[in-house]
Amino acid sequence: MHGSVTFALGMSELVMYHTFEVIALALLTGRTVSGLLCQPRLRRWVPRYEGTARPLISILVPARNEEENIARCVASLSQQDYPHLEIIVLDDHSTDATASLVRSLQLTDSRITLLSGKPLPEGWVGKNWACHQLSMAATGAWFLFTDADTWHEPSHVSRLLHAALMRNADLISSWPEQVMETWAEKAVVSLLPFIGTVGYPHALLSAIERLPIPIKERIPSWMSRFLGAANGQVLMLSRTAYQRIGGHEAVRNHLVEDIALGRAVAERLCEGMWWMNVDGRPFVHCRMYRDFRGVWEGFSKNIRAAFENHAIAFVVAGIVQILVLLLPFILAGTSLLRAGEVDTDALGECAWILLLRGAVTLGSGGSWLSVALHPFAWALALLIGLNSGLRSTFGRVSWKGREYRHDPSAGTKETPRN
């Protein structure tokens, strides 16, 4: 039963909306199934290097006030089973015990190097400047950038390299298991596996990878660029590819440098470059944030910047999410409150959404609390997105004690202000 008119919607408008929602959820189901089936998973690649060269891998860790994380991260990197690597940590003007903790680890592993970051130049985002300095110090044939809040199982690095070599990938990014303890983490961070599984075109990339090279070379760079993405928590590139795309210097003023680097590789698909995003569970773990403030500030920094200069796409994405993933819950709730009868169409759509969320949680990870509180979790994420848009447009976004102002005339450029 539809009950009374909900939000001033007449019966015909409700029928039109429910038709739209069924079509949207059918498409979403297709994306969910294809994403779960086609997303590359790192567990498939068992390293085998017999008779092959083992290139030097430079593991590069930017760290700014990471005393809670850095020891676990570097210790796990030191325990990798891949034998030919160097570990370089850059202390980016930390005011805590980050540097001293790394120095203590140097006593147990001579492969660990600690650098002191230089002052942040005008026009650079802090992390990008740190990664640029790390790349200048690296001597490896491959660069593995990883965040200080990650920790790695012993076979992670060797599996990454093996997968990249087997798939001829210039860039490979491993998506960690997200470790969540507080309610805010479980509610919002758990949306990342769903967005990555459903939102990223894994099936399309799988099909493109199988195309003959002459056909790949005909794909326009502006089109392939939109398929590019990466996760800065674990991002590995060959030295040659890194230099070819201009490294972090080319994205020095971008707040989401990982996505920018992924797109830089993707737009060179016609030149023969390739990239991979793999499910890194259970070989790498990350705890992105530790409380509500961290979740709010971290995603406020990233969400709007991920859309670069496409403001209309940012707005449209928010509206579509409201219509498809939130409105059925609003309709079901208001129909019950106003008429005492639940809109059964909306209720069925709610169940459909929860089934999709559950399937992704089983297949790609996440918290069941986020599934149970789906409308609240998604509404909170949209509020963070709104905050991100407002800050980027009218104010500044802040992170790690630094502030950045969005420059709309430059599209992807953010200007740091210390």
C-alpha positions in Angstrom: 0.0 0.0 0.0 1.2 3.5 -0.9 -0.8 5.2 1.9 -1.2 8.9 1.7 0.7 11.2 -0.6 4.3 11.2 0.5 6.3 14.5 0.2 3.5 15.9 -1.9 4.0 13.1 -4.5 0.8 12.0 -6.2 0.2 8.4 -7.2 1.5 9.0 -10.8 4.7 10.5 -9.5 5.2 7.6 -7.2 4.7 5.1 -10.0 7.2 7.0 -12.1 9.7 7.1 -9.3 9.4 3.5 -8.5 9.8 2.6 -12.1 13.0 4.7 -12.2 14.2 3.1 -9.0 13.7 -0.5 -10.2 15.6 0.2 -13.4 18.4 1.9 -11.4 18.6 -1.0 -8.9 18.7 -3.5 -11.8 21.6 -1.6 -13.3 23.3 -1.4 -9.8 22.8 -5.2 -9.4 24.6 -5.8 -12.7 27.4 -3.5 -11.6 27.6 -5.3 -8.3 27.8 -8.8 -9.8 30.3 -7.8 -12.5 32.4 -6.0 -9.9 32.5 -8.9 -7.5 33.3 -11.3 -10.4 35.8 -9.2 -12.3 37.7 -7.3 -9.6 41.3 -8.7 -9.6 42.2 -10.2 -6.2 45.8 -10.3 -5.1 45.4 -13.8 -3.6 45.4 -15.2 -7.2 49.0 -14.3 -7.8 51.5 -16.6 -6.0 55.0 -15.2 -6.6 57.3 -17.3 -8.7 60.7 -15.9 -9.6 62.7 -18.9 -10.4 65.1 -18.0 -13.3 63.9 -14.4 -13.4 65.5 -11.2 -12.4 64.3 -9.7 -9.1 64.3 -5.9 -9.5 65.0 -3.6 -6.6 61.8 -2.2 -5.1 62.0 1.1 -3.3 59.3 1.2 -0.6 58.6 4.8 0.1 56.7 6.0 3.2 55.7 9.6 3.8 55.1 10.2 7.5 53.8 13.3 9.3 52.9 12.9 13.0 52.4 9.1 12.7 53.8 7.9 16.1 50.7 5.7 16.5 51.3 3.9 13.2 54.8 4.2 11.9 56.5 1.4 13.9 53.9 -1.2 12.9 54.1 -0.1 9.3 57.8 -0.1 8.9 58.3 -3.3 10.9 55.8 -5.1 8.6 57.7 -3.8 5.6 61.0 -5.0 7.1 59.5 -8.5 7.3 58.6 -8.9 3.6 59.7 -12.1 2.0 60.8 -10.2 -1.1 64.6 -10.0 -0.6 65.6 -7.1 -2.9 64.2 -3.9 -1.5 65.0 -0.7 0.3 62.7 1.1 2.8 62.8 4.9 2.8 60.8 6.9 5.3 60.4 10.7 5.1 59.7 12.5 8.3 57.6 15.4 7.1 58.2 17.9 9.9 56.6 15.7 12.6 56.2 17.2 16.1 55.8 13.8 17.7 58.0 10.7 18.1 57.7 9.5 14.5 61.4 10.0 13.6 62.8 8.5 16.8 60.6 5.4 16.3 62.0 4.9 12.8 65.6 5.4 14.1 65.0 2.6 16.6 63.9 0.3 13.7 67.0 1.2 11.7 69.1 -0.6 14.4 67.4 -3.8 13.4 67.4 -3.4 9.6 70.1 -1.7 7.6 67.8 -1.4 4.6 65.7 1.3 6.4 66.6 5.0 5.6 65.2 8.0 7.3 65.0 11.3 5.5 64.1 14.7 7.0 61.6 16.6 4.8 62.5 19.9 3.3 60.2 23.0 3.7 57.0 22.8 1.7 57.3 24.9 -1.5 54.5 27.2 -2.8 52.1 25.3 -5.0 52.6 21.8 -3.5 50.3 19.7 -1.3 52.2 18.3 1.6 52.0 14.6 0.9 52.9 15.1 -2.8 56.0 17.0 -1.8 57.0 14.3 0.6 56.5 11.6 -2.1 58.5 13.6 -4.6 61.4 13.8 -2.2 61.2 10.1 -1.6 61.2 9.4 -5.3 64.4 11.5 -5.7 66.1 9.4 -3.0 64.9 6.0 -4.4 67.2 3.8 -6.3 64.8 0.9 -7.2 63.4 -0.1 -10.5 59.9 0.0 -8.9 58.5 2.6 -6.5 56.0 1.4 -3.9 54.4 4.3 -2.1 52.5 3.3 1.0 50.9 5.2 3.9 52.1 5.0 7.4 48.7 3.8 8.7 49.1 0.5 6.7 50.6 -2.7 7.7 51.6 -5.6 5.4 51.7 -9.4 5.5 55.1 -10.9 4.5 54.1 -11.8 1.0 52.3 -8.6 0.0 55.2 -6.9 -1.8 56.2 -10.0 -3.7 52.6 -10.6 -4.8 52.2 -7.0 -6.0 55.3 -7.2 -8.2 54.4 -10.6 -9.5 50.9 -9.4 -10.5 52.2 -6.3 -12.1 54.8 -8.3 -14.2 52.3 -11.0 -15.2 49.7 -8.4 -16.3 52.3 -6.0 -17.8 51.0 -3.2 -15.6 52.9 0.0 -15.2 50.9 0.9 -12.1 49.3 -1.5 -9.6 47.3 -0.3 -6.5 46.3 -2.6 -3.7 43.2 -1.9 -1.8 43.7 -2.9 1.8 41.4 -4.5 4.4 39.9 -1.5 6.2 40.2 -1.9 9.9 37.4 0.0 11.7 36.8 0.2 15.4 34.6 3.3 16.1 31.0 3.8 14.9 32.0 6.6 12.5 34.6 4.4 10.8 32.2 1.5 10.5 29.5 3.6 9.2 31.4 5.7 6.6 34.7 3.9 5.8 32.6 0.7 5.0 31.1 2.5 2.1 34.5 2.4 0.3 34.3 -1.3 -0.7 30.8 -0.8 -2.0 31.8 2.3 -4.0 34.9 0.6 -5.3 33.1 -2.6 -6.3 30.0 -1.0 -7.8 31.4 2.4 -9.0 34.6 1.2 -10.7 34.2 -0.4 -14.1 36.1 -3.7 -13.4 34.3 -5.6 -16.1 34.9 -2.9 -18.8 38.6 -2.8 -17.9 38.8 -6.6 -18.0 37.3 -6.5 -21.5 39.7 -3.6 -22.7 42.7 -5.5 -21.4 41.9 -8.4 -23.7 41.6 -6.2 -26.8 44.3 -6.3 -29.5 46.9 -3.6 -29.1 45.9 -1.8 -32.3 42.4 -1.3 -30.9 43.6 -0.1 -27.6 45.7 2.5 -29.4 42.6 3.9 -31.0 40.9 4.6 -27.6 41.0 8.4 -27.1 43.1 9.5 -24.1 40.2 11.7 -22.8 38.0 8.6 -22.7 40.5 6.3 -21.1 41.4 8.9 -18.5 38.0 8.6 -16.8 38.8 4.9 -16.2 41.9 5.6 -14.2 42.1 5.4 -10.4 44.4 4.2 -7.7 44.6 4.1 -3.9 47.5 6.0 -2.4 47.5 3.7 0.6 49.4 1.2 -1.6 50.5 2.4 -5.0 53.3 0.8 -7.0 54.7 2.0 -10.3 57.8 1.2 -12.3 60.4 3.9 -12.2 60.0 4.2 -16.0 56.3 4.8 -15.7 56.6 7.2 -12.8 59.1 9.3 -14.8 57.0 9.1 -18.0 53.9 10.6 -16.3 55.9 13.3 -14.5 55.7 11.7 -11.1 54.3 13.6 -8.1 55.6 16.9 -9.6 52.9 16.6 -12.3 50.2 16.4 -9.6 51.9 18.6 -7.0 48.8 20.6 -6.3 46.2 17.8 -6.3 44.6 16.8 -3.1 43.9 13.2 -4.2 47.2 12.5 -5.9 46.5 8.8 -6.1 43.5 9.2 -8.4 45.4 11.8 -10.4 48.3 9.4 -10.9 46.0 6.6 -11.9 44.3 8.9 -14.5 47.7 10.0 -15.8 48.6 6.4 -16.5 45.1 5.6 -17.9 45.1 8.5 -20.4 48.3 6.9 -21.9 46.5 3.7 -22.7 46.8 4.6 -26.4 50.6 4.7 -25.8 50.6 1.2 -24.3 50.5 1.9 -20.6 48.3 -0.2 -18.3 47.2 -0.1 -14.7 45.6 -2.4 -12.1 43.5 -2.0 -9.0 43.5 -5.2 -6.9 41.7 -6.3 -3.8 44.7 -6.6 -1.4 42.9 -8.5 1.4 44.2 -10.3 3.4 47.7 -9.2 2.6 47.5 -5.5 3.6 45.5 -3.7 6.2 44.8 0.0 6.9 43.1 2.0 9.6 42.4 5.3 7.8 40.9 7.2 10.7 40.4 6.7 14.4 37.4 8.9 15.3 34.5 10.9 13.9 36.7 14.0 13.4 39.2 12.1 11.4 36.5 10.6 9.2 34.9 14.0 8.7 38.1 15.9 8.0 39.7 13.2 5.8 36.7 12.7 3.5 36.0 16.4 3.4 39.5 16.8 1.9 39.1 14.1 -0.7 35.5 13.9 -2.0 35.2 17.2 -3.9 38.8 17.0 -5.1 38.2 13.6 -6.7 35.9 15.3 -9.2 38.6 17.8 -10.1 37.0 20.6 -12.1 33.8 18.7 -12.9 31.5 20.5 -10.5 28.3 19.5 -12.3 29.4 15.8 -12.1 29.9 16.3 -8.3 26.4 17.7 -7.9 24.8 15.1 -10.2 26.5 12.2 -8.3 25.1 13.5 -5.0 21.5 13.8 -6.4 21.6 10.3 -8.0 22.8 8.8 -4.7 19.9 10.5 -2.8 17.3 9.3 -5.3 18.6 5.7 -5.6 20.1 4.9 -2.2 18.2 7.0 0.2 14.8 8.0 -1.0 13.2 4.5 -0.8 14.0 4.5 3.0 12.5 8.0 3.3 9.3 7.0 1.4 8.9 3.8 3.4 9.3 5.7 6.7 7.1 8.6 5.9 4.3 6.4 4.5 4.3 4.5 7.8 4.3 7.6 9.9 1.6 9.5 7.9 -0.8 6.7 7.0 0.1 3.8 9.2 0.8 1.7 6.1 4.2 1.1 4.6 4.8 1.8 0.9 5.4 -1.8 -0.1 7.2 -0.8 -3.3 9.6 1.4 -1.3 10.0 -1.4 1.3 11.0 -3.8 -1.4 13.5 -1.4 -2.8 15.0 -0.9 0.7 15.4 -4.7 0.9 17.0 -4.8 -2.5 19.6 -2.1 -1.5 20.4 -3.9 1.7 20.9 -7.1 -0.2 23.4 -5.4 -2.5 25.2 -3.9 0.5 25.3 -7.3 2.1 26.7 -9.0 -1.0 29.5 -6.5 -1.3 30.3 -6.7 2.4 30.6 -10.5 2.0 32.7 -10.3 -1.1 34.8 -7.1 -0.6 34.7 -6.3 3.0 33.2 -3.7 5.3 31.2 -3.5 8.5 27.7 -5.0 8.9 26.9 -2.1 11.2 27.1 0.1 8.1 24.7 -2.2 6.3 22.2 -2.2 9.2 22.4 1.6 9.4 22.5 2.1 5.7 20.3 5.2 5.4 22.1 6.9 8.3 25.5 5.9 7.0 24.9 7.1 3.5 23.2 10.3 4.6 26.3 11.0 6.8 28.6 10.4 3.8 26.5 12.8 1.7 26.8 15.4 4.4 30.5 15.0 4.4 30.5 15.4 0.6 28.4 18.5 1.0 30.9 19.9 3.5 33.7 19.0 1.1 32.0 20.9 -1.7 31.3 23.9 0.4 34.8 24.1 1.8 36.4 23.7 -1.6 34.2 26.4 -3.1 34.0 29.0 -0.3 36.7 28.2 2.2 39.7 25.9 2.8 40.1 22.2 3.5 42.6 21.3 6.2 44.7 18.2 6.8 47.7 17.3 8.9 48.0 20.9 10.2 48.0 22.4 6.7 45.3 24.3 4.8 44.5 24.2 1.1 42.3 26.5 -0.9 40.6 25.2 -4.1 41.5 27.2 -7.1 38.4 27.0 -9.4 40.2 28.7 -12.3 42.8 25.9 -12.3 40.4 23.0 -12.1 42.5 20.4 -10.2 44.7 22.8 -8.5 44.7 23.4 -4.7 47.0 26.0 -3.3 48.6 25.2 0.1 48.5 27.8 2.8 50.5 27.1 5.9 
